[in-house]
């Protein structure tokens, strides 16, 4: 069984030997809210709001992963002030110690370390080989992916990451979608501007109230005359003991 797993994982990794492109995709909301760090703690991704996240899936047994992890370490050093954060997620089955040893051996001092317990995210995201990467924009949406090792220091890839830094929108997309789903047809009609507004709503007016009593109800009429001589009235009914 061990031999089968070793061959299987080698095939997963070998399929990623050729350089891969970082490809933009239709934005999709990232379905996870947190990661488990190398020490077993929970890291809330909500704390990374307004940052571009590079979720990188890798493993110590993956032959093409080592060089890319060094490249990501250099990328993080280069972009540490640009709100671009690299979050490597290990798919190792052995103890977390192998990951710690790997970081020490390759001098990955600029990268944090996370563990995908029981390969939950590996399956949830439909990853088929390692390494694999998801780029998440400042709105929490997956906007680019890569299946295989990427040349992270290539100008085109750095430019793509910077493109999504602090990307601003005028309105929250989820809120706009909610409003549009509840909008009735009449709300879509354009409101026409009122002409000669000063004649309809006068700057000054005289108000007259006439009240007649009918049993326990007062019936009144409010009359308004504007400065142009136009008159308007409003019927009023209310209980006597109001």
C-alpha positions as CSV (number, residue, x, y, z in Angstrom):
1,X,0.0,0.0,0.0
2,X,2.9,2.4,0.9
3,X,4.5,1.7,-2.5
4,X,1.2,2.4,-4.3
5,X,0.8,5.7,-2.5
6,X,4.4,6.7,-3.3
7,X,3.9,6.0,-7.0
8,X,0.5,7.7,-7.0
9,X,1.9,10.9,-5.4
10,X,4.9,10.9,-7.8
11,X,2.5,10.8,-10.7
12,X,0.5,13.7,-9.3
13,X,3.7,15.7,-9.0
14,X,5.3,14.7,-12.3
15,X,2.2,15.9,-14.2
16,X,3.2,19.4,-13.0
17,X,6.8,19.5,-14.1
18,X,6.3,21.9,-17.0
19,X,5.9,25.6,-16.2
20,X,2.3,26.6,-15.7
21,X,0.6,29.9,-16.5
22,X,-1.3,32.0,-13.9
23,X,-4.7,32.2,-15.5
24,X,-7.5,34.6,-14.6
25,X,-10.9,33.1,-14.1
26,X,-14.5,34.2,-13.5
27,X,-14.5,35.5,-9.9
28,X,-15.9,33.0,-7.3
29,X,-16.2,33.5,-3.6
30,X,-13.6,31.5,-1.6
31,X,-15.6,28.8,0.2
32,X,-13.3,28.6,3.2
33,X,-13.0,31.1,6.1
34,X,-9.9,29.9,7.9
35,X,-6.7,27.8,7.7
36,X,-4.9,25.6,10.2
37,X,-1.3,26.7,10.8
38,X,1.7,24.5,11.5
39,X,1.1,24.7,15.2
40,X,-2.5,23.7,15.0
41,X,-4.0,27.1,15.5
42,X,-6.9,28.6,13.4
43,X,-6.0,31.5,11.1
44,X,-9.0,33.6,10.2
45,X,-8.9,34.7,6.6
46,X,-11.2,37.6,7.4
47,X,-8.3,39.3,9.1
48,X,-6.7,39.6,5.6
49,X,-9.3,41.9,4.2
50,X,-7.9,44.3,1.5
51,X,-5.0,41.9,0.8
52,X,-4.4,39.7,-2.2
53,X,-3.9,36.1,-1.0
54,X,-1.8,33.5,-2.8
55,X,-3.1,30.1,-1.6
56,X,-0.4,27.7,-2.7
57,X,-0.9,23.9,-2.3
58,X,2.3,21.9,-2.1
59,X,4.0,18.9,-0.4
60,X,7.6,18.0,0.7
61,X,7.5,14.9,-1.4
62,X,6.6,16.9,-4.6
63,X,9.8,17.2,-6.7
64,X,8.8,20.4,-8.4
65,X,7.5,22.1,-5.3
66,X,10.9,22.8,-3.6
67,X,12.1,25.3,-6.2
68,X,8.7,27.0,-6.4
69,X,8.6,27.4,-2.6
70,X,12.0,29.2,-2.8
71,X,10.5,31.4,-5.6
72,X,7.5,32.2,-3.5
73,X,9.7,33.1,-0.6
74,X,11.5,35.6,-2.8
75,X,8.2,36.9,-4.1
76,X,7.0,37.5,-0.5
77,X,10.2,39.4,0.3
78,X,9.7,41.5,-2.8
79,X,6.0,42.3,-2.3
80,X,5.8,42.4,1.5
81,X,4.7,46.1,1.4
82,X,2.2,45.6,-1.4
83,X,-0.5,43.8,0.6
84,X,0.2,40.6,-1.4
85,X,0.3,37.6,1.1
86,X,1.6,34.1,0.2
87,X,-0.1,31.3,2.2
88,X,1.5,27.9,1.5
89,X,-0.7,24.9,2.4
90,X,1.0,21.6,2.8
91,X,-0.6,18.3,1.7
92,X,1.9,16.1,3.6
93,X,0.5,13.0,5.3
94,X,3.4,12.7,7.7
95,X,3.9,14.6,10.9
96,X,4.1,18.4,10.8
97,X,7.8,18.0,11.6
98,X,8.7,17.2,8.0
99,X,7.2,20.6,6.9
100,X,9.2,22.4,9.7
101,X,12.4,20.7,8.6
102,X,11.7,21.6,5.0
103,X,11.3,25.3,5.8
104,X,14.5,25.2,7.8
105,X,16.5,23.4,5.1
106,X,15.4,25.8,2.3
107,X,15.5,29.0,4.5
108,X,11.9,29.9,3.9
109,X,11.9,32.6,6.5
110,X,9.4,34.9,4.8
111,X,6.6,32.4,4.5
112,X,4.0,31.1,7.0
113,X,3.1,27.5,7.0
114,X,-0.3,25.8,7.0
115,X,-1.6,22.2,6.9
116,X,-4.5,20.8,5.0
117,X,-5.7,18.2,7.5
118,X,-7.0,15.1,5.8
119,X,-6.7,16.8,2.4
120,X,-10.1,18.4,2.9
121,X,-9.3,21.5,0.8
122,X,-7.5,19.4,-1.8
123,X,-10.7,17.6,-2.6
124,X,-13.0,20.5,-2.0
125,X,-11.2,22.7,-4.6
126,X,-11.0,19.8,-7.0
127,X,-7.2,19.9,-7.2
128,X,-5.7,17.1,-9.3
129,X,-2.0,17.7,-9.0
130,X,0.7,19.6,-7.1
131,X,1.7,22.3,-6.9
132,X,-1.5,24.2,-7.4
133,X,-2.4,27.9,-6.6
134,X,-5.5,30.0,-6.1
135,X,-5.2,33.8,-6.2
136,X,-7.8,35.6,-4.0
137,X,-8.5,39.3,-4.5
138,X,-9.3,41.8,-1.8
139,X,-13.0,41.0,-2.0
140,X,-12.5,37.4,-1.1
141,X,-13.0,36.0,-4.6
142,X,-10.8,33.5,-6.4
143,X,-9.7,35.4,-9.5
144,X,-6.8,33.4,-10.9
145,X,-5.5,29.8,-10.8
146,X,-2.4,27.8,-11.7
147,X,-2.0,24.0,-12.0
148,X,1.7,23.4,-11.8
149,X,4.8,25.3,-10.9
150,X,4.8,29.0,-11.8
151,X,7.6,31.5,-12.4
152,X,6.5,33.8,-9.7
153,X,9.2,36.4,-10.3
154,X,8.2,36.9,-13.9
155,X,7.0,40.5,-14.5
156,X,3.6,39.4,-16.0
157,X,2.8,37.3,-12.9
158,X,3.8,40.1,-10.5
159,X,1.7,42.6,-12.5
160,X,-1.3,40.3,-12.3
161,X,-1.1,40.0,-8.6
162,X,-0.7,43.8,-8.2
163,X,-3.7,44.3,-10.4
164,X,-6.0,43.0,-7.7
165,X,-4.4,44.9,-4.8
166,X,-7.0,47.1,-3.1
167,X,-9.4,46.8,-5.9
168,X,-12.2,49.1,-5.1
169,X,-15.9,48.9,-6.0
170,X,-18.6,51.5,-5.5
171,X,-21.1,49.1,-4.2
172,X,-20.9,45.7,-2.5
173,X,-21.7,43.1,-5.2
174,X,-23.8,40.8,-2.8
175,X,-25.9,43.8,-1.7
176,X,-26.5,45.0,-5.3
177,X,-27.6,41.4,-6.2
178,X,-30.0,41.4,-3.2
179,X,-31.5,44.7,-4.2
180,X,-31.9,43.7,-7.8
181,X,-33.6,40.5,-6.8
182,X,-36.2,42.4,-4.8
183,X,-36.8,45.2,-7.2
184,X,-40.4,45.4,-8.5
185,X,-41.0,46.5,-12.1
186,X,-42.3,49.9,-11.2
187,X,-39.1,50.7,-9.3
188,X,-37.3,50.4,-12.6
189,X,-39.2,53.3,-14.1
190,X,-37.0,56.4,-14.4
191,X,-38.3,59.3,-12.3
192,X,-38.9,62.4,-14.4
193,X,-37.8,65.7,-12.9
194,X,-40.7,68.0,-11.8
195,X,-40.9,71.2,-13.8
196,X,-41.5,74.5,-12.1
197,X,-41.2,73.0,-8.6
198,X,-41.5,76.4,-7.0
199,X,-45.1,76.6,-8.2
200,X,-46.1,73.2,-6.8
201,X,-44.2,73.5,-3.5
202,X,-44.3,77.2,-2.7
203,X,-41.6,79.0,-0.8
204,X,-44.4,80.5,1.3
205,X,-48.1,79.5,1.7
206,X,-51.2,80.2,3.6
207,X,-52.9,77.3,5.4
208,X,-56.5,77.3,6.4
209,X,-58.2,74.6,8.5
210,X,-62.0,74.2,8.8
211,X,-63.4,71.7,11.3
212,X,-67.0,70.3,11.6
213,X,-68.0,67.8,14.2
214,X,-70.1,64.8,13.3
215,X,-70.8,62.5,16.3
216,X,-67.4,61.6,17.6
217,X,-65.5,62.4,14.4
218,X,-64.0,65.7,13.4
219,X,-64.0,66.4,9.7
220,X,-61.6,69.0,8.4
221,X,-60.1,70.4,5.3
222,X,-56.7,71.9,4.9
223,X,-56.5,74.5,2.1
224,X,-53.1,75.6,0.8
225,X,-52.6,78.5,-1.6
226,X,-49.2,79.3,-3.1
227,X,-47.8,82.6,-4.1
228,X,-49.1,82.1,-7.7
229,X,-52.7,81.8,-6.5
230,X,-53.0,78.0,-7.0
231,X,-55.0,76.3,-4.4
232,X,-54.9,72.8,-3.0
233,X,-56.9,71.0,-0.3
234,X,-56.6,67.9,1.9
235,X,-59.5,66.2,3.7
236,X,-58.8,65.3,7.3
237,X,-60.8,62.9,9.6
238,X,-59.9,62.1,13.2
239,X,-61.7,61.1,16.5
240,X,-62.8,64.0,18.7
241,X,-60.8,62.7,21.7
242,X,-57.6,62.2,19.7
